[in-house]
Amino acid sequence: MSLPIAITDILHGHAVEWERLEFKENWNPFNVLHTLGAFANNFRNLEGGYVGIGVAEKNGRPVLSPVGVTPEEAVRIQRELHNL
């Protein structure tokens, strides 16, 4: 399933946080799981949502340049998330 908007549009400020998109500056399992749980509730049949880890936000818009995560961090985060 593809994103409903291009990732470049998201990161260059053409999108704001909304009920299917949220930015997290760093990996905080509690905060990310809280957001994923909210997306999983799917009250409006929106089929989930997207969390951008490594992207700070201000007033719902991404702050450039993204903090980002290294490939190694991404693997670690994915494993930890899967275990949680």
Protein Blocks (a to p, Z undefined) as FASTA:
>chain_A
ZZfbdfklmmnopaccdfkbccdfbacfklmmmmmmmmmnomnonnpaaddehiaceehi
acdddebjafklmmmmmmmmmmZZ
